[in-house]
């Protein structure tokens, strides 16, 4: 199966995004205060005010909400919403400082809102950000679904800050020979769920025990997205200019690396074995290697691109802070932003282009 088989064509989405990007760029000179430094195409928008930078980013949790409905468990989905926002914010080197959630409900439901808020607060505490407001909308004609009273959508917006504009990290410093370090994910995170649900839940029950993941399917699918804020900001603090690029592996999988720097290629030749939920999806859906890495994080939720001579030191610091990370590849010169992947299961020296 492919992501496009369930109605999500990443290439078409990117084409539409490019059109939107060209259109909204006409607004970048409108503010009377501040200057837009990066307004489209990276993980967060950046506006310079004086010598400091302000960043803005918005994201949601997608169809993972449907898994929460199946389990009737809503107190962790807010963590995902915060995570998807703050993890993207740190990709430009900014510190997330404020968050605004948006919840659209089919009908008023105090119990549901209370449970969602529990997750939002927990995610905020894990990220050291303040929830400074938000919006709740009741939209019965727009928010529909099979579970009356528990149908909703959840998204958020994050404000970030960079005190020194010289610390802005957009990937332009990435150079041949740099090492790519991957930080372990907690599971699927919050991407690819339309395909994952199509493959797994049409054949299996939500509470079915799955041998390859050693737990119930629903429990695995609802695991909150890992939040990388503290460790990534610590690495930036320690290694400073030796960190050349930062990437949150979300929608589009490892093709997202191209947005950092399209003049080099990304060689992921030391990726971990395909395991757990990813292995189950690949086998049951007969999904190709290319499609898996274009859709899912495959066990790596965040990538650090660092100077080759500092890579081992970065891994040592990750271990010191009890974060599972390893070198998963390197940067190749004279590229066009393409990503090539190889796992331990694949034929020796064979790289697959995504």
Secondary structure as UniProt FT lines:
FT   HELIX           3..6
FT   HELIX           10..24
FT   HELIX           25..27
FT   TURN            28..29
FT   STRAND          35..38
FT   STRAND          45..49
FT   TURN            50..51
FT   STRAND          52..60
FT   TURN            62..63
FT   HELIX           64..71
FT   HELIX           77..89
FT   HELIX           90..92
FT   STRAND          95..105
FT   HELIX           110..127
FT   STRAND          130..138
FT   TURN            140..142
FT   TURN            148..149
FT   STRAND          152..162
FT   HELIX           165..167
FT   TURN            172..173
FT   TURN            176..177
FT   STRAND          179..184
FT   TURN            189..190
FT   HELIX           193..200
FT   TURN            201..203
FT   TURN            206..207
FT   STRAND          209..210
FT   TURN            211..214
FT   STRAND          215..216
FT   HELIX           217..221
FT   HELIX           229..239
FT   HELIX           240..242
FT   STRAND          243..248
FT   TURN            251..252
FT   HELIX           253..259
FT   TURN            262..263
FT   STRAND          265..271
FT   HELIX           276..285
FT   HELIX           289..295
FT   TURN            298..299
FT   STRAND          300..306
FT   HELIX           308..310
FT   HELIX           311..320
FT   TURN            321..322
FT   STRAND          325..332
FT   STRAND          339..343
FT   TURN            344..345
FT   TURN            348..349
FT   STRAND          352..353
//
